[in-house]
Amino acid sequence: MRNYNEAEGAEITDHHPSGWPRNRSDLDHPPAETRDDPLAGIETGADFKPFSQRNDMFMRAWWDETIHSKDTEQFFASYRMDASPRRGEGFNQRDFALRNASWTVADEYADRSQAQGKREGFSAPLKPRIEKYSEAVEFDSDVQATAEIKKIAKMFGADLVGIAKYDPRWTYSDVVDVRDMSTRPNEMPEVITHVIVLGHGMDYDLVKTYPSALAGTAVGAGYSKEAATAQQLSQYILNLGYEALASMNDTALVIPYAVQAGLGEYGRNQMVITPEFGPRVRFSKIFTNLPLKEDKPKQFGVRDFCDICTKCADACPVKALPFGPPSFERHNRSSIQGVKKWTADCEKCFGYWVKLNSDCAICMRVCPFNRDYSRPDSQLFLKLARGKWRRLALWWDRQTRNDRRLRPKDWWKALSRSPE
């Protein structure tokens, strides 16, 4: 069973159906009884409620009769080769074969505790191989501990690493037993103080082939990579004698933590947009009591750019993305309550995924920030987009047709021509 990240198609999210806001530091005065984080651009209202993971669209596809159907069953079954449809360019056997193979590591983790009603990484955290060591290593300072953890996280495969303070607002209110979709309260260890957020870049050329089953390979590879990295890093922290809860789509929302950890800003397309990868990045997290120094949220012009750009909303086949400014509006129970942000209609989004028998991230592909930032022209675009020349950057993006789709057959041709 897949879950929205907190970033894939609108993630249906890498973007979570309950994505996250990124507002200017000069926010309007919020209503009374709100708990705001202006630096991170987070504004919660008096009616805020933690999100119930049972209301995630992927969870609802199993228990909500208004969502569940033979078509949704076929969608999930398409991740097994014996149930994968073979139809058209980007959706043939070779495309599904690669996509499904890319999920192998993540699926191995997800399947190992199903007998106990858990899908690790999706409805429950990753189970450690060895429990916490009895004695804790002492660090000279939180600065030293943070520097070491960031270097080791990257050694294990993370592309981005940030530290946020634990914020119970983002913890899911319940834990789902996937055997019968029943729930119980989600109780976090009281000693948790920090969240290590790990960013994992997605393949640029594969993302350019959306919508296709082939493109889903970038998602599966991202999940498999983050599962291995989070498991390794959390085990290292446990070996040091500290608590470490390795988490993917389970346990808590990751998007607000990624923003609070300074890894990027929230965009109209429901994704965290980063300076290194644009929206083309997945996130995992580790809850810990290791003494760490928190990073500060960073603003680099995404909110102001999204204010004038609606390319993701224009390109969405089912018009699931918003055109107006951030608001407290909720489309359905899969939207978090009491947060001012851009919010997608996840029911529309998931419905389109079901028709494709694969994920859709057209909104990721067409985003002007979706670029190869090793190129000088992309670096120049970013410099223009984050400042007063943002309208010029948007015009340039349209003129150069940066959002053009790469045909899956051309991706395969390029692969065959690539040197070994």
N, C-alpha and C positions, 0 to 999 in steps of 0.2 A: 504494500500500500504506500503510495507516494504521499508526500506532504508539501504544502507550499513552503518555500523558503522565503519568506523572509529572503525571495528573489527568485523565479522561473517564469511562467506566463501569467498575467494579472487578472505570478508566481504565481497567471495564476501563479504566485510568486513563488527566486532568489529572490520572486517577490512574494511576500506573505500576503494572504488575503487581507490581513489586517496590517499591511505595510506600515510605513512611518513617516511623520511629517518632518519637514525641514523648513523652519520659518526664519525670517530675518531677525537680527538681534534687536531691531527697533519694533518689536511686536506691539500691536494695539493692546490697550489695557485689557487683560482678561477678565471674565466675569468673576464675581466673588466666589470664594471657596475653591479656587483652582490651585493645582500644584504644577508650576511651570518650571521648565529648564530652558531659559532663553538662549543660552549658548548653544545648546543642541537643537534649538528650534522646536521643542516639545511643549505643547500646551494641552493640558487635560482639564476637563470641565468638572463641575460639581457632581455630575451624574456618572463619572468614570467608573467602570467596572473592569477588573482583570478579565482577559479573554479566556473563554472555555475552549480547550482544544477539541472538545467533542463537536464544536461548531465549525471547525476547520472544514473546508469544502471536501477534502479527500475523506475525512471521517464521516461527513454527512452522506457521502455516496454509499456508505454501508448501512446506515441506520435510518436515514430520512427518506421516507417513501416519496416525497416530492422531488427527490434527486435520484434515488436509486432506480435502476432499470437494467434491462438486458444489455443496453448499450454501455452503461457504466461498467458492468461486469466485463464486457468485451474490452473496454479500455484498459482495465487492470490486467486482463488475461493477455493482452498484446505484448506484455513484457516477458511472456514465455513464447518461445519460437513456435510451439505447436498451435498457438492461438493467434499468431501475428498475421494480419492481412497482407497480401501482396498486391498492391495496386498503384500503378503510376510511378513517375519519376520522383525519387526521394522517399518512396514508400514501398519499395520492393524488398525482396528477401535479404539482399545484401545490406540495405539500409537498416532494417530491423535487426539483422544479425550483429551489426556493429553497435547500434544503440543498446541492445540488450546485453551485449558483452561488457559494455562500459559500466553497467550497474553491478557487476559481479561482486566486487568487494563490499559495497554498501549493502547489497542483498544478503551476503553471507552474515554480516552483523545483524541485519534486521530479522533474519530467520532463526537465529540460534536460541532465542528465548520465547518463541511463539507458544510453546506448550504452557508457559506461565502467563500467557495473555499479553506479552510485550513484543513490540517491534522496535528493537534497539535503534536509536537514532531518529525514530519517527513518532513513537508513542512513549518511549522510555529512554533514559540515558544509556550510553554504552557501558556495559558491565566490565569492570577491571579484571584483568587476568590474575593479579595478585593484590591483596588488600593493603591498606596503608601500613607503612613501617612504623614501629612503636616509638622510635626516637626521631625528633625533628632536627634537621640541619639548621644551624643558625647562620644568618647572613649578616654582613657588616651593616647593611642598610637596605631599605626598600628599593633604592636606586640600583644597587648591585643586583638584587634578586630580579628586578625587572629587566635589566640589560641581559642577564644570563638567559632568562626565560624567552625573551624575544629572539635571541640568537639560536637557541635550541629549537624553538618553534619553526624557524626558517630552515634549519638543518633537517628537520623532519618533513619539510615540504610545504609549509605555509608561505604564501606570497606576501601577505600583509599581517601585522600583529598589532593589536591595540589593547589597552587596559581600561576597564570601566569599573566604577563602584557598583556593587550589587544593589539593584533597585527592585524591590518586591512587586512594583506595579506591573512589571513585564512577565512575571511568573504566571504560567497557566493556572487557572483556578482549580482544575481537576486533572486527574490521570485516567486515561482510557484503557480498559481491558479489551483488547481487540478480539477476544473470543466471543464476547456477547455485547460489546460496545457499552458496557456499564462503566460507571465512573466512581472514583473516590477522591477525596481532597488531595491536592498536590502539596505535600509537606516537604519543604526544603530544610537541610541541616542548618541549625541556628548559627553555626560558626562561620558560615560563608560570608566573606567580606568583599570579594572582587570577582570580576568576570574577565577572563582572557578571551578576546575575540580574534578569530583566525580567518583571514581572507584567502580565497583560493580562486585565482584567475581562470577564466574559461577560454577555450580555443576560439580565436577571432574568426578564422575561416569557416569553421563549423557553424558558428552563430550566424554568419552571413547567409546560410542556406535555409534559415527559417522562412516559412513553415515547412518542415519535413521531419520524417522519423530520423533521418541522418543527423539533423541538427540536435536532436535529443541526446546524441552521443556526448556533446559538450556538458550536458547536465549530469548524465550518469557518471562520466569521468570525474566531474567536480565532486559529486557525492562520495564516490569511492575514495578519492584523494583526501577529502576532509575527514572521512571516517578513520582512515589509517593515521592521519596526522593527529587528530584529536585523541585517539586511543593511545598513541605513543607518548604524546606530551603529558596527558593526564597520568599515565603510568609512571612517568619520570617524577612528577610532583608527589604522587603517592609514595614512591620509593624514598623521597626526601623526608617523608614523615608528615605531610600536610594533606588535607582533604582535597579531592579533585573529582569533579563530576563532569565527564565528557558528554557533550550535548550537540546534536545537530538540529533537527526540526522539533525535537521534543522539549519538554520542561518549561521553556520560556520563549518569548519573542526575541529574535536575534537582531532585527533591524534597528530598534532603538538603542541596543547596546553597541552596534557597529557605529552608529552616529555619535553616541556618547564617548566612544573610545577613539574618536577622531579619525576614523578610517574613510569617511565620506559624508555626503549630504543626501537627504531624501528627495527624490524627484517625482514628477507628475506620473511617471510610469510605474510607481509603487516600489521602485528599486533604490538601493543605496548606490549613488554614483560616486566613483572614486577617481582621484587624479591619475592613477596608474592604469586602470582598466575601463574607466567609464562605468556603465552598469553591468559589465560582463564579469561579474565576480560573485562567488558563493561564500557564505559565512557559516562557521561553526563556533562553538564557545565552550569554555571550561569554567565551571564554578569552583572557587577555591578560597581557602583562608591563608594562602601564602602571602606574606607581607609584600605588597607591590605598590608602585607609584602610578597613580591614575593619569591617563592622557587627557588632554582637553579637546572638546569638539572643535572642528575646523570648518570654517566657511570659505569656500572658494568660488562662489558665484552661481551655484546650481539653482538655488531658489529664484534668483532674479532672472536667470536664463529661462527656467521653466515657466515663469510668468508670461513670457512673450512667445514661447514655443508650445505648440500643441501637436507636434508630429506624431507622437505615440498615440494620442487620442484619435487623430485623423486616420491613422493606419489600422487601428483595431477593427477587425472584421465584424465584430458584434457590438461595437461601441460600448465597451465595458469600462473605459477610462474616462475620467472627468475632464471637462473643458474649462470650468471656472476656477476660482481661487480655492484654497484649502477651506474646509468647513467641518462642522460637527456632523454632517449628514451620514446616515447609515442606510445602505441599500437593503440589507437583510441580516440575518443572525450571524453571518460569517464576517461581518464588519465589527471591529471593536467599538465599544460604546464609550463616548465621552472623550474623544481625542480629535483635536482640530488638525485635519490633514487632507491630502488628496486621497480619495478612497475609490477603489474599483468595485464594480458589480461582479462579484466572484461567481455568482450563479451563471451569468452570461458567459464569463470567461471559461469556466470549467465545461460548460455545454459545448463550446467550440473545441476544446481539447478532446472531448468524447467523440465528436464527429471525425476528428483527425486520427484517433487512436494514437495520439502522441501529444506532447506538450507543444504549446505555441508561445513563442517569445518574439513575435514581430515587433512588439514595442521596444524590446531590447535592441533588435537589429537596426531599427530606423532612428534610434536615439542619436542626436548629433554628437554626444559624448562617446559613442561606441566607435572607438578608433584604435589604431595601432600606434601607441605613443612612443614607439622606437623611431618613428618617422618624423623628420623635422617639420613637415607641413601640419601634422597632427599636434605637435608641440606648440606651433604658432596658433593653431585654432584654439587650443586650450587657453593660451595667454589672452587672446581676444575675447573669448566667451566668458571669462571670469571677471571682466572689467567693463568699462564704459563702452567698449566696442562690440558688445554682445550681439547687437542687431546686424552688424557687419559679418560677424561669425556665422549667424544664422543664415544670412543671404548667401555667404560663401558655401555653407553646407548644402544648400539647395542647388546652387549652380553646379557644384561638383558631383552631385548625386551620390553622396557618401552612403545613402541608405539603400543602394541598389542590391538586389538579391543575387547571390551567387547560386547558379543552378547546381543542384546536387550532382548531375552528370559531369559538370565541369570540375567539381571538387574531386570526384573519383579520377578523372583524367589527370588532374594535377598531381594526385597522389601517385599514380603509376609512373609519372615522369620524374618524380622526386628522386634524387640520388640516395643510395643506401647509406 
